[in-house]
């Protein structure tokens, strides 16, 4: 019997019923543009699906044509509930969603456990939504794949980049950095802040702050190694909850970015 992390936001961030969840994710993917090449890396948001799902779908849709070549996803997201120094792997063998189990790549996890900034710690994973919210998209787009899930706490860009470099792989491996943008500003102010943050991401800045993006630590690390690798970056979608499913008094920003 495998050990598994069970979903904790099914029924709140996304539907708990498998058929309803599969249908809603499929609808968001079908509504997204399918133009563009399949990126190595996505930065994508992690709010409730009705809020950020259409923005995330703009990136995941690009992997569909290449899904037969993708067998592993490295997924990094910020720790919202537990203070953490470094990056945390779970001890379990699989992550569950209403759409089924995703097995964890144990060999890849063993390889990075040797790094001093990486620990095995289930506490940051237990209630964390920043990874779980992506699973239904990945399962719908890719079908079978293995996962390397990392919750990221206080880290330097170099520490995150070292982990990403160890897991980089070839075309079979794709990377997702999970992050929302600004939080709880009026609509026009959020657009200004998120537009500036997007320009900084496009310029490969590695000093993003928490008020710009809650996943600033993994983003900074990604941009550190992406710049060294001579990658390009494109903004696929930039909206906020006032555009998707909420009011415009206190909005949360969402962006999806593709790196090649």
VEXSE-330732 format. One line per field, with one value per residue (C-alpha): residue number from 1; residue in three letters; z, y, x. Coordinates in steps of 0.5 Angstrom, whole numbers, plus 2048, in hexadecimal, padded with zeros to 3 digits. Example, Ala and Ser with C-alpha at 12.3 -4.5 7.8 and 13.67 -1.06 7.14 Angstrom:
n = 1|2
res = ala|ser
Z = 810|80E
Y = 7F7|7FE
X = 819|81B
END
This chain:
n = 1|2|3|4|5|6|7|8|9|10|11|12|13|14|15|16|17|18|19|20|21|22|23|24|25|26|27|28|29|30|31|32|33|34|35|36|37|38|39|40|41|42|43|44|45|46|47|48|49|50|51|52|53|54|55|56|57|58|59|60|61|62|63|64|65|66|67|68|69|70|71|72|73|74|75|76|77|78|79|80|81|82|83|84|85|86|87|88|89|90|91|92|93|94|95|96|97|98|99|100|101|102|103|104|105|106|107|108|109|110|111|112|113|114|115|116|117|118|119|120|121|122|123|124|125|126|127|128|129|130|131|132|133|134|135|136|137|138|139|140|141|142|143|144|145|146|147|148|149|150|151|152|153|154|155|156|157|158|159|160|161|162|163|164|165|166|167|168|169|170|171|172|173|174|175|176|177|178|179|180|181|182|183|184|185|186|187|188|189|190|191|192|193|194|195|196|197|198|199|200|201|202|203|204|205|206|207|208|209|210|211|212|213|214|215|216|217|218|219|220|221|222|223|224|225|226|227|228|229|230|231|232|233|234|235|236|237|238|239|240|241|242|243|244|245|246|247|248|249|250|251|252|253|254|255|256|257|258|259|260
res = unk|unk|unk|unk|unk|unk|unk|unk|unk|unk|unk|unk|unk|unk|unk|unk|unk|unk|unk|unk|unk|unk|unk|unk|unk|unk|unk|unk|unk|unk|unk|unk|unk|unk|unk|unk|unk|unk|unk|unk|unk|unk|unk|unk|unk|unk|unk|unk|unk|unk|unk|unk|unk|unk|unk|unk|unk|unk|unk|unk|unk|unk|unk|unk|unk|unk|unk|unk|unk|unk|unk|unk|unk|unk|unk|unk|unk|unk|unk|unk|unk|unk|unk|unk|unk|unk|unk|unk|unk|unk|unk|unk|unk|unk|unk|unk|unk|unk|unk|unk|unk|unk|unk|unk|unk|unk|unk|unk|unk|unk|unk|unk|unk|unk|unk|unk|unk|unk|unk|unk|unk|unk|unk|unk|unk|unk|unk|unk|unk|unk|unk|unk|unk|unk|unk|unk|unk|unk|unk|unk|unk|unk|unk|unk|unk|unk|unk|unk|unk|unk|unk|unk|unk|unk|unk|unk|unk|unk|unk|unk|unk|unk|unk|unk|unk|unk|unk|unk|unk|unk|unk|unk|unk|unk|unk|unk|unk|unk|unk|unk|unk|unk|unk|unk|unk|unk|unk|unk|unk|unk|unk|unk|unk|unk|unk|unk|unk|unk|unk|unk|unk|unk|unk|unk|unk|unk|unk|unk|unk|unk|unk|unk|unk|unk|unk|unk|unk|unk|unk|unk|unk|unk|unk|unk|unk|unk|unk|unk|unk|unk|unk|unk|unk|unk|unk|unk|unk|unk|unk|unk|unk|unk|unk|unk|unk|unk|unk|unk|unk|unk|unk|unk|unk|unk|unk|unk|unk|unk|unk|unk
Z = 800|7FE|803|800|801|801|7FE|803|7FE|7FA|7FB|7FC|7F7|7F2|7F1|7F6|7F1|7EC|7E6|7E7|7E8|7E2|7DE|7E1|7E0|7D9|7D7|7DA|7D6|7CF|7D0|7D1|7CA|7C8|7C4|7C6|7C7|7CD|7D2|7D7|7DD|7DF|7E4|7E6|7EB|7F1|7F3|7F3|7EC|7EB|7EC|7E9|7E5|7DE|7DF|7E1|7DB|7D6|7D8|7D9|7D2|7CF|7D2|7CF|7C8|7CB|7D1|7CE|7CF|7D6|7DC|7E2|7E5|7EA|7EE|7F3|7F7|7FD|804|806|80D|810|811|80D|80C|805|801|803|800|803|805|802|7FB|7F8|7F8|7F7|7F4|7F2|7EB|7EE|7F1|7EE|7F0|7F2|7EF|7F5|7F1|7EF|7F6|7F9|7F5|7F7|7FF|7FF|7FE|805|803|802|808|808|80C|80B|810|80A|805|80A|809|803|7FD|7F8|7F6|7F6|7F2|7EC|7EC|7E8|7E3|7E2|7E3|7DD|7D8|7DA|7DC|7DF|7E2|7E8|7ED|7F1|7F5|7F9|7FE|7FE|804|806|801|7FC|7F5|7F4|7F9|7F5|7EE|7F1|7F2|7EB|7E8|7EB|7E9|7E2|7DE|7D6|7D2|7D7|7DD|7DE|7E3|7E6|7EB|7EF|7F1|7F1|7F0|7F5|7FA|7FC|7F8|7F5|7ED|7EA|7EF|7EF|7E7|7E8|7ED|7E9|7E3|7E6|7E9|7E2|7DF|7E5|7E3|7DC|7DD|7E1|7E8|7EE|7F4|7F3|7FA|7FD|7FC|7F5|7F4|7FA|7F6|7F6|7F9|7F3|7EE|7F0|7F0|7E9|7E6|7E9|7E5|7DF|7DE|7DE|7D9|7D4|7D4|7D2|7D5|7D3|7D7|7D5|7D9|7DE|7E2|7E9|7ED|7EA|7E3|7E5|7EA|7F0|7F1|7F0|7F7|7F9|7F4|7F3|7ED|7E9|7E3|7DF|7DC|7D7|7D7|7D1
Y = 800|807|80D|813|81A|81B|821|826|82C|827|82A|831|833|82E|829|823|81F|81C|81C|824|825|822|826|82D|82C|829|82F|834|831|831|838|83A|83C|836|83A|83A|834|830|833|830|834|837|83C|83C|83E|83A|83D|83A|837|83C|842|840|839|83D|840|83A|836|83B|838|830|830|831|82A|826|826|823|81F|818|81B|81D|818|81C|823|827|82B|831|835|83A|838|83C|838|836|83A|836|837|834|82F|829|823|81E|817|814|810|814|81A|819|81D|81B|819|814|813|816|812|816|815|812|811|819|81A|816|81A|821|81E|81F|826|82A|82F|829|825|820|823|822|827|82D|828|826|82C|830|831|834|82D|82A|82F|82D|825|825|829|825|81E|821|823|81E|818|813|817|817|81D|820|825|82A|82F|835|839|83F|83D|841|841|83D|838|837|837|831|82D|82E|82D|826|825|828|822|822|822|81D|822|828|82D|831|837|839|840|845|84C|852|851|855|85C|860|85E|863|863|85C|85D|862|85D|857|85A|85D|856|853|857|855|84E|84F|853|84D|850|84C|851|850|851|84E|854|853|84B|846|841|846|842|83C|841|845|83E|83C|843|842|83C|83E|844|840|83B|840|83F|843|845|847|849|845|848|84D|84F|84F|84C|853|850|849|848|84D|854|85A|85D|858|854|84E|84E|848|848|842|842|83D|83C|839
X = 800|803|803|800|7FE|7F7|7F3|7F2|7EF|7EA|7E3|7E6|7EB|7E8|7E2|7E3|7DF|7E4|7DF|7DD|7E5|7E7|7E1|7E3|7EB|7E9|7E5|7EA|7F0|7EB|7EA|7F1|7F5|7F9|7FE|805|80B|80B|80F|814|812|80B|80A|803|7FE|7FB|7F4|7ED|7EC|7E6|7EB|7F2|7F0|7EF|7F6|7FA|7F6|7FA|800|7FE|7FA|801|804|7FE|801|807|804|807|80E|80D|80E|810|80E|812|80D|80F|80B|80B|80A|803|802|809|80F|815|81C|81E|81A|816|814|80F|810|80A|80A|804|800|7F8|7F3|7EC|7EF|7F3|7FA|801|807|80D|813|817|81E|81E|81C|822|826|825|824|82C|82B|82C|826|821|81E|818|813|80B|809|809|806|800|7FB|7FF|7FB|800|802|7FB|7F7|7FC|7FB|7F4|7F7|7FD|7F9|7F4|7FA|7FF|7FB|801|807|80B|80C|812|80E|811|80F|813|815|81A|820|825|824|82A|828|821|825|82A|824|821|827|828|821|821|821|81F|819|816|816|812|812|80C|80D|807|805|800|802|7FF|7FA|7F4|7F5|7F0|7EF|7F3|7F9|7F9|7FA|800|803|803|805|80B|80C|80B|810|815|814|815|81C|81E|81E|820|81E|816|813|80D|808|80A|809|808|80C|812|817|816|815|81C|81F|81C|81E|825|826|822|826|82D|82A|828|821|81B|815|80E|808|802|7FC|7FC|7F5|7F3|7ED|7E9|7E9|7E7|7E2|7E3|7E1|7E6|7E7|7EC|7EF|7F5|7F9|7FB|800|802|809|80D|814|818
END
